[in-house]
């Protein structure tokens, strides 16, 4: 049994000629044993199917409105994507998994940010229903994120896909014990899955701060300080520094992120506020004055950590 046999026709056509095995952190044997027997279909989700099958699960997994994008915006974007009306925008995708009864198991919602020379899948939401956890469903979704992004990258000047970018709450973040426990658990899950947080460290006392500030999703919503993490593609060679232009990718990634928000019509005052907060942070941190080289050096360190971690990916 192979993952490719579970793909919908549209998804199979989209990722044609892409080696799914090379994009997976787990072995085919483990995938066959734990995930595939429970999967009926893996698909590129349409607007209609998102509203009908996935939206209720999405809302239940992200019950707090400030951290959840409105469902109508998602369905509108999917409608435009399927109709070929987003050619000048970052590709927007939802990859979903259904069970043998056609019910939603989980999904990943992401954009593919187009940088000079690279395409980076920016994962906004990934969720799996409770009864299918510990079955490697998240790993299936991560594999398909890379596969879809790689296909999109080929269609845009054959860019390379070095890693997946994702965001999460800092460990221990929340208003009460329950929410703090959830944030900590998510951080542990991301770490075990090979993700490394991008943080800035103050040289004088070792205090860390996130360079990522998410604008409020609706007019008047406050910005959120979340943590960016990167999960390197298993298809990349072991020495990440040799294949990623770390002199430029940090700044290019941040610029592409905020440009994507503008392209999607998020409130401009919210974006400007988030940018101003983010720009103020590196000025007091480890490498002194806020310069392009400051952020690039941080990115070098992160990529070096990923290279060390990824040497044992397949044996994990």
ZIZI-V60538 format. One record per helix or strand of 3 or more residues. SS is the DSSP state (H for helix, E for strand). FROM is the first residue (numbers start at 1). TO is the last residue. If there is no record, write none. Layout:
BEGIN
ss,from,to
SS,FROM,TO
SS,FROM,TO
END
This chain:
BEGIN
ss,from,to
H,3,6
H,9,14
H,21,23
H,28,34
H,36,38
E,41,44
H,47,61
H,65,67
H,71,82
E,91,98
E,104,115
E,118,128
H,130,132
H,137,155
E,163,168
H,177,192
E,196,201
E,208,210
E,227,232
H,240,242
H,249,263
H,268,284
H,292,310
END
